[in-house]
Amino acid sequence: MENQFWVDSEFLSPEALGKKHRLETDPSFRKNHMEYMPGMEVIESDVCKNVMSHMNAYDASKYNAKDVKAALEHETCSIEDFKALLSPAAEPFLEQMAERARMETGRHFGNTVYLFTPLYIANHCENYCVYCGFNCYNHISRMKLDMGQIEKEMKIIADSGMEEVLILTGESRTQSSVEYIGEAVSLARKYFRMVGLEIYPVNTDEYRYLHECGADYVTVFQETYDTEKYEQLHLMGHKRVWPYRFDAQERALRGGMRGVAFSALLGLSDFRKDALASALHVYYLQRKYPHAEMSLSCPRLRPIINNDKINPLDVHETQLCQIICAYRIFLPYVGITVSSRESAHFRDGIVKIAATKVSAGVSTGIGDHDSKYNGNETGEARGDEQFKIDDNRSLSRMYRDITDEGLQPVLNDYLYV
């Protein structure tokens, strides 16, 4: 096996390894990241133009304390106010921002905190994203659950009391087809009241099919809205096409999905610009689709397997808190999710201020809820995880901790008639 390279459970020849090296070192060898690939649906929408014009013109250093004070005094937060709240000038006002965010959260969400758990059903991937543990050049254990294994995992999660599941796959149409995902969604409807998807972006008709199978909402991480940085980080695969990914939520809404979720992976590029673009992406789609439920996630880049090629830009907890508070003030009706990438201490604090949804009983590996929930180490093969989590609490522990904070944990608030 000397001089060979492992990719998605197969050894590559030196020639294929040479391709990987050229992708990393020769930008002219890569496909145009702004050009659609065959089969990708192009939609007419002005959302991208509006978002990017604001982001590209944003100079966080131009805002001062006077701008921040004015933003906090305004009853309605404008785009300019939001820009001020994201700026370094707002950092000394974090306590005032948190108080305003707490007020807005209480006004629109009461003291409720929603709970869900992710379920990874496959980790095969056809993209080369240099920061991701699932990327096709990583030497990891690959696995795709069959329907029997998926149902076993779902039953274990449902038996814990969870009523909402988020189904995730690696980005591989070959290994995780739309039909395979649809079958998993149909299975999930037997066990859960709410079913979300975090999969590779698809076309409107495919989102419609997945909604008919039982999916309620779709989450898509843009990763970074910085198109130049995006090109440097996504070297191969369908994910390389930046505009197709950007329009995924709008295609999902056109396909009938009840809700969509947005995120940048903070630390890949200028986190203030990425936070601005994420929120404006919601803002402009909210005006086009006022009936839709929209939410923001706030993940920071976490350690992954076999990665020494990316140096994340520091986003400290104080800065993350500032972003989340600014999100809440600017978008008071929007759900805010804080994942298990963050510490228990941070999540316990932020749900009292601005976050409305947290995960519990989390595993980012493939097929290991049996051992996680039941301690059942059967020796069966399992797929490697996507990234390291920081908060390992079970649903029962999370439920108790939220209750102890004087908040009301919610597993589901939908009635189906």
Protein Blocks (a to p, Z undefined) as FASTA:
>chain_A
ZZiaceehiacdfklmmmmmmmmmmmklpccfkbccehiacdddfklmmmmmmmmmpcfk
lpcfklmmmmmmpmbdcfklmmmmmpmklmmmmmmmmmmmmmmmmmmnojadcddddddf
bfcdfbdcfkbfkbmkbccddddddfklmmmmmmmmmmnopabdcddddddfklmcfklm
mmmmmmmmmmpcbdcdddddddfklmmmmmmnopabdcddehiaclklmmmmmmgdjklm
mmlmmmmmmmmmmnopabdcddddehjbcfklmmmmmmmmmmmmmmmmmmbccddddddc
dddehiakbccddddfklmmmmmmmmmmmmmmbccdddfkbcfklmmmmmmmmpcbdceh
iafbehilmmmmnopaghpacdddfbdcfblcdfklmmmmmmmnopacdfbfcdcZZ
